[in-house]
Amino acid sequence: MKRKIKTFIILALIIVVLCTLLYYFRERPIGYGADTVNLEYLRVNRVTDESESDVTEWIDPIMLIEMLSKTQSRRAINTMGSYHMSDIRWEIDLIDSEQGPYHVVLGKNSFWYVSGDEWFNIAEADVLIDNIDALYEQGIDSI
């Protein structure tokens, strides 16, 4: 009888640990989704040849947030640490009144993080980069 109880407890613990890991590493949209974004601050930097320029005024914030909210990400096992400017195409800083600040880095390694303690790898980052390139070009053309 004790052996059955012990086996049941071990199996229950294994199931709880697996469910926790599945929840922890589930896919989620960048910034937790557009419906939760209450944008207080936005800065978009375009990085070329190791120089960066603030192009926020040429990017439609509503379209950008919509693009980010449709792009899935998955929690990273470790932080990305430092990165080289030559590996970056876009840097996006946002402050959400409910979620707080988060930072999106797109390029060779694409990821986003919240206050340095939650890191996420971005799935299909190349598509997002192309879409932001097009949004930027559209903003430039409207001038």
C-alpha positions in Angstrom: 0.0 0.0 0.0 2.8 2.4 0.9 4.5 1.6 -2.4 1.4 2.6 -4.4 1.1 5.9 -2.5 4.8 6.6 -3.1 4.4 5.9 -6.8 1.3 8.0 -7.0 3.1 11.0 -5.3 6.1 10.7 -7.6 3.9 10.5 -10.8 1.9 13.5 -9.5 5.0 15.5 -9.0 6.3 14.6 -12.4 3.0 15.8 -14.0 3.1 19.0 -12.0 6.7 19.8 -13.1 5.9 19.0 -16.8 2.8 21.2 -16.7 4.8 24.0 -15.1 7.6 23.8 -17.8 5.0 23.7 -20.6 3.4 26.8 -19.2 6.7 28.6 -18.6 8.0 28.0 -22.1 4.7 28.5 -24.0 4.5 30.8 -27.0 3.3 34.3 -26.3 3.2 37.5 -28.4 5.8 40.1 -28.0 4.8 42.5 -25.3 2.0 40.1 -24.2 -0.3 41.3 -27.0 -1.6 44.6 -28.4 -4.8 44.5 -26.4 -2.8 44.9 -23.2 -0.5 47.6 -24.5 -1.0 51.1 -23.1 1.8 52.8 -24.8 3.5 55.6 -22.8 6.8 55.7 -24.6 8.2 54.4 -27.9 11.6 54.7 -29.5 12.6 52.9 -32.7 16.2 52.8 -33.7 17.3 51.7 -37.1 20.8 50.3 -37.1 23.1 50.3 -40.2 26.8 49.9 -40.5 27.4 50.2 -36.7 25.5 53.5 -36.5 22.0 53.9 -35.2 19.4 56.6 -35.8 16.1 57.3 -34.1 13.4 56.8 -36.7 10.4 56.8 -34.4 8.7 59.7 -36.2 8.6 57.6 -39.4 7.1 54.5 -37.8 3.3 54.3 -37.3 3.1 53.2 -33.6 -0.3 51.5 -34.0 0.9 49.4 -36.9 4.2 48.6 -35.1 2.3 47.4 -31.9 0.0 45.3 -34.1 3.0 43.7 -35.8 4.7 43.0 -32.5 1.5 41.5 -31.0 1.1 39.1 -33.9 4.7 37.8 -33.6 5.2 34.9 -31.3 8.0 34.4 -28.9 9.2 31.7 -26.5 10.9 32.2 -23.1 14.7 31.9 -23.4 16.6 29.5 -21.2 19.3 32.1 -20.6 19.8 35.8 -21.1 21.4 37.1 -24.4 23.9 39.3 -22.6 25.7 41.8 -24.8 25.4 42.0 -28.6 27.3 43.8 -31.3 25.8 46.7 -33.3 26.7 44.9 -36.5 24.4 42.1 -35.6 21.4 44.4 -35.0 18.9 45.8 -37.5 16.2 47.3 -35.3 16.0 48.3 -31.6 12.6 49.1 -30.1 12.1 50.5 -26.6 8.6 50.6 -25.2 7.0 51.5 -21.9 3.6 50.1 -21.2 1.6 51.6 -18.3 0.5 48.1 -17.2 3.4 45.8 -18.2 6.3 48.3 -17.7 9.3 48.7 -20.0 10.4 46.2 -22.5 13.1 46.1 -25.2 13.0 44.4 -28.6 16.2 43.6 -30.5 15.9 42.4 -34.1 18.8 41.2 -36.2 21.1 38.2 -36.2 19.7 37.1 -32.9 16.2 38.4 -32.3 14.8 38.6 -28.8 12.9 40.8 -26.4 13.1 41.2 -22.6 11.2 42.8 -19.8 13.3 44.7 -17.2 16.2 42.3 -17.8 14.7 39.3 -16.0 12.4 37.8 -18.6 14.0 37.0 -21.9 12.2 35.7 -25.0 13.4 34.4 -28.4 11.4 35.7 -31.3 9.9 33.2 -33.8 10.0 34.2 -37.4 12.0 37.3 -36.7 12.9 37.7 -40.4 9.3 38.3 -41.3 8.9 40.9 -38.6 12.1 42.6 -39.7 10.8 42.7 -43.3 7.5 44.1 -42.1 9.2 46.9 -40.0 11.4 47.7 -43.0 8.3 48.1 -45.1 6.6 50.2 -42.4 9.7 52.5 -42.2 9.8 52.9 -46.0 6.1 53.7 -46.0 6.7 56.4 -43.4 9.7 57.8 -45.4 7.6 57.9 -48.6 4.8 59.9 -46.9 7.1 62.8 -46.2 
